Amino acid sequence: MNFTTYLRDGAPRLAVVDNDQLIDLNDAQPQVPDDLRRALQSGVDLNEAARQALAHGARQPLAAATLAPLVPEPGKIVCLGLNYYDHAKEGGREKPDYPWFFFRGASSLIAHGEAGVVPSVSSKFDYEAELAVVIGRRVPRHTKEADALQYVFGYSCFNDMSVRDYQKRTPQWTIGKNFDGTGGFGPLLVSADALPPGAVGLKIQGRLNGEVMQDANTSDMIFSVAETIALLAEVLTLEPGDVIVMGTPAGVGQARTPPVWMKAGDRYEVEIERVGTLSNPIVNEAR
């Protein structure tokens, strides 16, 4: 099942997507809260509600909708650095023994089609094509890897746009990963039952102005989705609507000779097999 979040009267609304059309899920199934995070927290069977909506709900063109970040205000956005072997190598590092976790804030998120913003304080604006995981149920502490995938509701695309000079100002990467307008997220949430377990074996590609810059497979991840959830569960409680962003493959701009930085007028696309394509134009920060 495919879901998205769109704006109606300025507020985010959860919808089910059928080819090139969407159906507002709350309109069609009033027992479903109108945004994704609250819908997941409610425990309602979203897949069954979506099936009912597809059979009876009013449709509108997807192309005419203004989308919002898939989960507009996640409780947590946990990101992984250096989670593909080739990306760790191009950065001059060996395989990490433990994930390089960092957090993103909700204020950094943008929707499919919304502009990524080159900050006025830096021109070193990089791209990172990534798989995003949306948690569907509360993950108990100390959940084992073998049990972890039952808590995943679905998967989406993410562009973890990075301001590299700020990222390198501190050993912790958070500051370079949280500029406003730098976290592309969407357009579709594909339910986990529609994909291989852990979204393994899917082609992931990043394209700058149509040129392939990143080309890999989710099987190349060092830490799998299940292992990552289990490691996080040693530390914290993952809750419905939390997001895990699984790291990027090789080909990032800072590792190229000369470096390739995104600039106003560019467009970056993240495509993941069977998940969809996220596209964001790039603009300069308005001052």
C-alpha positions in Angstrom: 0.0 0.0 0.0 1.2 3.5 -0.8 0.6 6.6 1.3 1.6 10.2 1.1 1.1 13.5 3.1 -0.4 16.5 1.3 -1.5 20.0 2.4 -5.1 21.1 2.6 -5.8 24.5 3.9 -2.2 24.7 5.0 -2.4 21.6 7.2 -0.8 18.2 6.5 -3.3 15.4 5.6 -2.7 11.6 5.3 -3.7 10.1 1.9 -3.6 6.8 0.2 -2.1 6.8 -3.3 -3.4 4.8 -6.3 -1.3 5.3 -9.4 -1.7 9.0 -10.2 -4.5 9.7 -7.7 -4.8 10.2 -4.0 -7.7 9.7 -1.6 -7.8 11.6 1.7 -7.8 8.8 4.3 -9.6 10.6 7.1 -12.4 11.8 4.7 -12.9 8.2 3.4 -12.4 6.5 6.8 -13.2 8.9 9.7 -11.8 6.6 12.3 -8.3 7.3 10.9 -6.6 10.4 12.3 -5.8 13.0 9.6 -2.0 12.9 9.9 0.4 10.0 9.7 2.1 10.2 13.1 -1.2 10.3 14.9 -2.7 7.6 12.7 0.2 5.3 13.6 0.0 6.2 17.3 -3.8 5.4 17.3 -3.1 1.8 16.4 -5.6 1.8 13.6 -5.0 -0.7 10.8 -3.9 1.7 8.1 -3.6 -0.9 5.4 -7.1 -2.1 5.9 -8.4 1.5 6.1 -6.5 2.2 2.9 -8.1 -0.8 1.1 -11.6 0.5 2.1 -10.7 4.0 1.0 -9.5 2.7 -2.4 -12.8 1.0 -2.9 -15.1 3.9 -1.9 -13.2 7.2 -1.4 -13.2 10.3 -3.5 -10.1 10.7 -5.7 -8.1 13.7 -6.7 -5.1 14.0 -9.0 -1.8 13.5 -7.2 -0.1 15.9 -9.5 -2.4 18.7 -8.4 -1.6 18.2 -4.7 1.0 20.1 -2.7 2.9 17.6 -0.7 4.3 17.9 2.8 7.2 16.0 4.4 5.9 12.4 4.8 5.9 12.5 8.6 5.6 16.3 9.2 6.7 16.2 12.8 8.4 13.0 13.8 9.1 12.5 17.4 12.7 11.4 16.5 14.7 11.3 13.3 17.7 9.1 13.8 20.3 9.1 11.0 23.2 6.8 10.3 26.5 8.0 8.9 29.0 5.8 6.9 26.5 2.9 6.5 27.6 1.8 3.1 31.0 0.1 2.6 31.9 2.2 -0.4 30.9 5.5 1.2 33.0 4.7 4.3 36.0 4.0 2.1 35.6 7.2 0.0 35.6 9.1 3.2 38.9 7.5 4.2 37.4 5.4 7.0 37.1 1.7 7.6 33.9 -0.2 8.3 32.6 1.3 11.6 32.2 -1.2 14.5 29.0 0.7 15.6 26.7 3.0 13.7 27.6 6.7 13.5 24.2 7.9 14.8 23.1 11.5 14.7 19.7 13.3 15.0 17.8 15.5 12.7 15.2 18.0 13.7 11.7 18.2 12.2 12.3 21.9 11.2 14.9 20.7 8.6 12.4 18.6 6.7 11.0 19.5 3.2 8.6 17.7 0.9 9.0 16.2 -2.5 9.1 19.1 -5.0 10.0 21.6 -2.3 13.3 23.5 -2.7 16.4 22.5 -0.8 18.1 25.6 0.4 21.8 26.5 0.0 22.5 28.5 3.2 23.9 32.0 2.9 26.8 31.1 5.2 28.1 28.2 3.0 28.4 27.0 -0.5 29.5 23.4 0.4 26.0 22.0 0.0 26.0 18.2 -0.6 23.5 15.5 -1.5 22.9 12.1 0.1 20.4 9.6 -1.3 19.0 7.4 1.5 16.4 4.9 2.5 14.0 6.1 5.3 12.3 3.8 7.7 9.0 4.8 9.4 8.3 3.0 12.7 4.7 1.8 13.0 4.5 0.5 16.6 6.3 1.2 19.9 9.6 -0.8 19.9 10.2 -2.2 23.4 13.6 -1.7 24.9 16.0 -4.5 24.2 14.1 -5.8 21.2 16.2 -8.4 19.4 17.2 -8.2 15.8 15.1 -11.2 14.8 12.0 -9.4 16.1 12.8 -5.9 14.9 11.1 -5.7 11.5 7.6 -6.3 12.9 7.7 -2.7 14.2 8.4 -1.1 10.8 5.3 0.3 9.0 7.0 1.3 5.8 9.8 2.9 3.8 10.4 6.1 1.9 13.1 8.1 0.2 15.3 10.7 1.9 17.9 13.3 0.8 20.1 14.0 3.7 21.5 17.3 2.3 24.6 18.3 4.2 26.4 21.6 4.8 29.9 20.0 4.8 32.0 22.8 6.3 29.6 23.2 9.3 29.5 19.4 9.6 33.3 19.4 10.0 33.3 22.2 12.6 32.7 19.7 15.4 33.2 15.9 15.9 29.4 15.6 16.2 27.8 16.0 12.8 24.5 17.4 14.0 25.1 21.1 13.2 25.8 20.4 9.5 22.7 18.2 9.1 20.1 20.5 10.5 20.0 23.6 8.4 16.4 24.5 7.5 15.4 23.2 4.1 17.8 20.3 3.9 15.9 17.1 4.6 14.0 16.0 1.6 11.5 13.3 2.6 8.9 11.5 0.5 6.9 11.4 -1.7 5.5 8.0 -0.9 5.5 5.7 2.1 5.4 2.1 0.9 4.1 -0.3 3.5 6.6 -2.9 4.6 4.5 -5.8 3.4 4.9 -4.6 -0.2 8.7 -4.8 -0.1 11.4 -7.4 0.8 12.0 -7.8 4.5 14.2 -4.9 5.7 13.9 -3.4 2.2 16.9 -5.4 1.2 18.0 -5.9 -2.4 16.6 -2.6 -3.8 18.5 -0.4 -6.2 19.2 3.1 -4.8 20.3 5.9 -7.1 21.0 9.7 -6.7 21.0 12.0 -9.8 22.1 15.6 -10.0 20.5 17.3 -13.0 19.8 13.9 -14.5 23.5 12.7 -14.1 23.9 9.6 -11.9 26.1 10.4 -9.0 25.2 7.6 -6.6 24.3 4.1 -7.7 24.1 1.2 -5.2 21.8 -1.4 -3.6 20.3 -1.5 -0.1 22.0 -4.9 0.3 25.3 -2.9 0.5 24.3 -1.4 3.9 26.7 -2.3 6.7 24.0 -2.2 9.4 20.7 -3.6 8.2 17.3 -2.1 9.2 16.7 -4.9 11.7 20.2 -4.6 13.3 19.9 -0.8 13.5 16.5 -1.1 15.3 17.9 -3.6 17.7 20.9 -1.4 18.5 18.7 1.6 19.1 16.5 -0.4 21.3 19.4 -1.0 23.6 19.3 2.7 24.3 16.0 4.3 23.7 12.3 3.6 22.9 11.3 4.0 19.3 7.7 5.2 18.9 5.1 5.3 16.1 6.0 7.9 13.6 9.7 7.9 14.4 12.0 7.9 11.4 15.4 6.2 10.8 17.5 7.4 7.9 19.8 4.6 6.8 22.8 6.3 5.4 24.1 7.0 1.9 26.2 5.1 -0.7 29.4 6.4 -2.3 29.4 9.3 -4.8 28.8 12.2 -2.6 30.0 15.6 -3.8 32.7 16.2 -1.2 34.5 13.0 -2.1 34.9 13.9 -5.8 37.8 15.6 -7.4 37.1 18.5 -7.7 34.2 18.5 -5.2 30.7 18.9 -6.6 28.5 21.1 -4.6 24.8 21.7 -5.3 23.9 25.3 -6.3 20.8 27.3 -7.1 19.2 25.9 -10.3 20.2 22.3 -9.7 17.8 19.4 -9.0 18.6 16.3 -7.1 16.6 13.1 -7.4 16.6 10.1 -5.1 15.2 7.0 -6.6 14.7 3.7 -4.7 13.4 0.7 -6.5 9.8 -0.1 -5.7 9.7 2.9 -3.3 9.6 5.9 -5.6 11.5 9.0 -6.6 12.1 12.1 -4.5 12.9 15.2 -6.4 14.0 18.6 -5.0 15.1 21.7 -6.8 17.9 23.8 -5.2 17.6 27.5 -4.4 19.7 30.1 -2.5 18.6 31.2 0.9 16.5 34.3 0.7 17.8 37.1 3.0 
